[in-house]
Amino acid sequence: DLYEAYPDFDIDVEYEQNILLQHDIIIMQHPFYWYSAPPIVKQWIDLVFEHGWAYGKNGKALAGKKFMNAISTGGRQEAYVKGGFNQFTIRDFLAPFEQTARLCNMIFLPPFVIHGTHLATGTDIDQSAQLYRSLLINLSRNTLSIDRLEEFSYINEIILNDNIIKS
């Protein structure tokens, strides 16, 4: 929780960069507020993904890493379709994250999305947690067919589609 770690918004850039260097997968897990991430997530990216470190001529620190969002929304899934209540898809709203990943030479993965959280039952939450756990296990074991990811709007669909998981 960035707000808990940095209540004064004074992000320890060197510490955060060292954590990123130790991992192959970067997941931005956050609620979806006003069609984006909470402000501290943007500030974190602005500070941690420095020119010359994350991107630019000599910025190669994040190259080849997988990058994705794991988000929860209050709105139902049907509200996030072209012409729907919100007019755009979740992937459309996440375009700045996708471009950030591309600029830093990372592999952008479809988001993990939990919709309608304000209406979720305990069973819904348990099912979502199990699906997310399965995703994390498959990502850590490198068992997802990355080359087929563009076929899906959400990574949730990949986890539910057994033929996308490598044996």
C-alpha positions in Angstrom: 0.0 0.0 0.0 1.8 3.1 -1.2 -0.3 5.4 0.9 0.7 3.5 4.0 4.4 3.2 3.0 4.6 6.9 2.0 2.0 8.9 4.0 4.0 12.1 3.3 4.3 11.2 -0.5 8.1 11.2 -0.2 8.7 8.1 -2.3 12.1 6.4 -1.8 13.1 6.1 -5.4 16.3 4.1 -4.9 14.5 1.6 -2.7 11.7 1.1 -5.1 14.0 0.8 -8.1 16.0 -1.9 -6.3 12.8 -3.9 -5.6 11.9 -3.7 -9.3 15.4 -5.0 -10.3 14.8 -8.1 -8.2 11.6 -9.1 -10.0 10.5 -10.1 -13.5 6.9 -9.1 -13.2 5.5 -5.7 -12.1 1.9 -5.6 -11.1 0.2 -2.3 -10.4 -2.6 -3.3 -8.1 -5.1 -0.6 -7.4 -8.7 0.4 -7.4 -10.0 2.1 -10.5 -10.8 5.6 -9.5 -12.2 8.1 -12.0 -11.0 5.9 -14.9 -7.4 5.7 -13.7 -5.2 4.8 -10.7 -5.1 6.7 -7.4 -2.8 9.8 -7.6 0.1 8.2 -5.6 0.4 5.4 -8.3 1.0 8.1 -10.9 3.5 9.9 -8.7 5.3 6.6 -8.0 5.6 5.9 -11.7 6.7 9.5 -12.4 9.5 9.3 -9.8 10.6 5.6 -10.0 10.6 5.2 -13.8 13.3 7.7 -14.2 14.8 8.8 -17.6 18.1 7.1 -18.0 17.1 4.3 -15.7 13.7 3.0 -17.0 13.7 4.6 -20.4 15.8 6.7 -22.8 19.1 6.0 -24.5 20.6 4.3 -21.4 17.4 3.4 -19.6 17.2 -0.4 -19.8 16.5 -1.4 -16.2 13.0 -2.6 -16.9 13.5 -4.0 -20.4 11.9 -7.4 -20.9 9.9 -7.4 -17.6 6.2 -8.1 -17.7 3.9 -5.3 -16.6 0.2 -5.3 -15.8 -2.6 -3.8 -13.8 -4.8 -5.6 -11.3 -7.8 -3.4 -10.7 -11.2 -3.4 -9.0 -14.1 -1.3 -10.3 -17.4 -0.3 -8.8 -19.0 -0.5 -12.3 -20.1 -3.7 -13.9 -18.3 -5.2 -16.9 -21.0 -4.1 -19.3 -20.4 -0.5 -18.4 -16.9 -0.7 -19.8 -17.6 -1.5 -23.5 -17.5 0.8 -26.5 -20.7 2.8 -26.4 -21.6 1.5 -22.9 -22.2 3.7 -19.9 -18.5 4.7 -19.7 -18.1 4.9 -23.5 -14.7 3.1 -23.4 -13.2 -0.2 -22.5 -10.9 -0.8 -19.5 -8.0 -1.4 -22.0 -8.8 2.1 -23.5 -8.6 3.7 -20.1 -5.3 1.8 -19.3 -3.6 3.1 -22.5 -1.2 5.4 -20.5 0.0 2.3 -18.6 0.4 0.3 -21.8 2.4 3.1 -23.4 4.6 3.5 -20.2 5.4 -0.2 -20.5 6.2 0.1 -24.1 8.4 3.1 -23.5 10.3 1.1 -20.9 10.6 -1.9 -23.2 8.4 -4.0 -20.9 5.8 -6.6 -22.0 2.4 -5.2 -21.3 -0.1 -7.9 -20.2 -3.9 -7.5 -20.2 -5.2 -6.4 -16.9 -6.7 -8.5 -14.2 -10.1 -6.9 -13.5 -12.7 -7.4 -10.8 -15.9 -5.6 -11.7 -18.9 -4.5 -9.6 -17.1 -4.7 -6.3 -19.7 -2.7 -4.4 -22.2 -5.5 -5.2 -19.8 -8.4 -4.7 -20.9 -11.2 -2.3 -18.5 -13.2 -0.1 -18.6 -16.0 -2.6 -17.8 -13.5 -5.5 -14.8 -12.2 -3.5 -13.6 -15.7 -2.8 -13.9 -16.7 -6.5 -12.0 -13.6 -7.6 -9.3 -14.2 -5.0 -8.9 -17.8 -6.2 -8.6 -16.6 -9.8 -6.1 -14.0 -8.9 -4.1 -16.6 -6.9 -4.1 -18.8 -10.0 -2.9 -15.9 -12.1 0.0 -15.2 -9.7 1.0 -18.9 -9.7 0.9 -19.1 -13.5 2.9 -15.9 -13.8 5.5 -17.0 -11.3 5.9 -20.4 -13.1 6.0 -18.7 -16.5 3.2 -21.0 -17.7 1.1 -18.4 -19.7 1.5 -18.3 -23.5 2.5 -14.6 -23.7 2.3 -14.6 -27.5 -1.5 -15.1 -27.4 -2.3 -12.4 -24.8 -3.5 -9.8 -27.4 -6.5 -12.0 -28.1 -7.9 -11.2 -24.7 -9.2 -8.0 -23.1 -8.5 -9.2 -19.5 -6.0 -11.7 -18.3 -8.8 -13.2 -16.2 -10.0 -14.8 -19.5 -6.6 -16.4 -20.1 -6.6 -18.1 -16.7 -10.1 -19.4 -17.4 -9.0 -20.7 -20.8 -6.9 -23.8 -20.2 -5.4 -24.0 -23.7 -3.5 -20.8 -23.1 -1.6 -22.2 -20.1 1.5 -24.1 -21.2 1.9 -27.7 -19.9 
